[in-house]
Amino acid sequence: MRILRMGSQDRLSGLLLVVLGAAVAWRGRSYGLGSLSSMGAGYFPAALGVILVALGLGVAAIADPEVMPHLPSRAAWRGGLLVLGSVFVFVVVGQHGGLLPATFGCVFVAALADRRNSLRDALLLAAAMSLVSVLLFHWALHVEIPLLRWE
């Protein structure tokens, strides 16, 4: 029986997460989703259900060596984590420092995700993108994020 081979527990766990997530997302819809700016009672359960489905698919894919024969290398993890970290840097620095330092920090951290970039290249790219960001978002589009904020 193919389902009882090595990794079958992971496949079953993934399937359980997919079924549970789909049920939660479906049931959450009945409470009214609302919108992103005015979330209804079912928004959080529906979002959680979708996340569970994605997690279940990931667990099931890792369990099957034909679908995912190996995990990404350490360098791939480093790049992915730095790109995710750059979003975190933008949010935190943007809240406390404004658009200019948030853009600089975000681009600098994301540029370090590529091992071929030197520190100088990352700094130059961050400075150039900060200038583009100020010209486009602050000057041309008048986005409501302050350019510099001291908190």
C-alpha positions in Angstrom: 0.0 0.0 0.0 1.5 3.2 -1.2 0.0 5.4 1.5 1.8 3.5 4.3 5.3 4.1 3.0 7.8 6.4 4.6 6.3 10.0 4.8 2.7 8.8 4.8 2.2 10.5 8.2 3.3 13.8 6.6 1.0 13.3 3.6 -1.9 12.5 5.9 -1.1 15.5 8.1 -1.0 17.7 5.1 -4.3 16.4 3.8 -5.9 16.9 7.3 -4.6 20.5 7.3 -6.0 21.1 3.8 -9.4 19.7 4.7 -9.6 21.6 8.0 -8.4 24.8 6.4 -11.0 24.5 3.6 -13.8 23.9 6.2 -12.8 26.8 8.3 -12.5 29.1 5.3 -15.9 28.0 4.0 -17.6 28.4 7.4 -15.9 31.8 7.9 -17.6 33.1 4.7 -21.0 32.6 6.3 -20.2 35.2 9.0 -19.6 37.9 6.5 -16.1 38.8 5.3 -16.4 42.6 5.0 -13.5 44.4 3.4 -9.8 44.9 4.4 -10.6 48.3 5.9 -13.8 47.2 7.6 -13.3 43.5 8.5 -16.4 41.4 9.2 -16.7 38.6 11.8 -15.7 36.0 9.2 -12.6 37.7 7.8 -10.1 36.3 10.4 -11.5 32.7 10.2 -11.5 32.7 6.4 -7.9 34.1 6.3 -6.8 31.5 8.8 -8.4 28.7 6.8 -6.6 29.8 3.6 -3.3 29.8 5.6 -4.0 26.3 6.9 -4.7 25.1 3.3 -1.4 26.6 2.1 0.5 25.0 5.1 -1.2 21.6 4.4 -0.1 21.7 0.8 3.4 22.6 1.8 3.6 19.7 4.4 2.2 17.3 1.8 4.7 18.5 -0.9 7.7 18.1 1.4 6.6 14.5 2.3 6.6 13.4 -1.3 10.2 13.2 -2.6 8.9 13.3 -6.2 7.3 16.6 -5.7 10.0 18.2 -3.6 13.2 16.1 -3.8 15.3 18.3 -1.5 15.0 21.4 0.6 16.4 24.7 -0.6 20.1 25.3 0.1 21.3 27.4 3.0 22.0 30.3 0.6 18.4 30.2 -0.6 17.1 30.4 2.9 19.4 33.3 3.6 18.1 35.2 0.6 14.4 34.5 1.4 14.8 35.5 5.0 16.5 38.7 4.1 13.8 39.7 1.6 11.1 39.0 4.2 13.2 40.9 6.7 13.3 43.9 4.4 9.5 44.1 4.5 9.7 44.0 8.3 12.3 46.8 8.2 10.1 48.9 6.0 7.1 48.6 8.3 9.0 49.3 11.6 11.3 52.0 10.3 8.4 53.6 8.3 6.3 53.9 11.5 9.0 55.5 13.5 11.3 57.2 10.9 9.3 58.0 7.8 9.4 57.2 4.1 13.1 58.0 3.4 14.8 55.9 6.1 12.2 53.1 5.6 12.9 52.9 1.9 16.7 53.0 2.4 16.6 50.3 5.1 14.2 48.1 3.1 16.2 48.2 -0.1 19.6 47.8 1.7 18.5 44.7 3.5 16.9 43.2 0.3 20.0 44.0 -1.7 22.1 42.0 0.8 20.0 38.9 -0.1 22.0 38.6 -3.3 25.5 37.3 -2.4 27.0 38.9 -5.5 26.2 42.4 -4.1 28.9 44.1 -2.2 28.2 46.4 0.8 29.0 49.3 -1.5 26.6 48.1 -4.2 23.8 47.7 -1.6 24.4 51.2 -0.2 24.3 52.7 -3.7 21.2 50.9 -4.7 19.5 51.9 -1.4 20.4 55.5 -1.9 19.2 55.5 -5.6 15.9 53.8 -4.7 15.4 56.2 -1.8 15.8 59.1 -4.2 13.3 57.5 -6.6 10.9 56.8 -3.7 11.0 60.4 -2.6 10.5 61.8 -6.1 7.7 59.4 -6.9 5.7 58.9 -3.7 6.4 62.1 -1.8 6.7 64.7 -4.5 4.6 63.3 -7.5 1.9 61.2 -5.8 1.7 63.1 -2.4 1.5 59.8 -0.4 0.5 60.6 3.2 3.6 58.9 4.7 5.9 61.7 6.2 9.3 62.0 4.6 11.1 62.1 7.9 9.6 61.5 11.3 11.5 61.5 14.7 9.8 59.2 17.2 
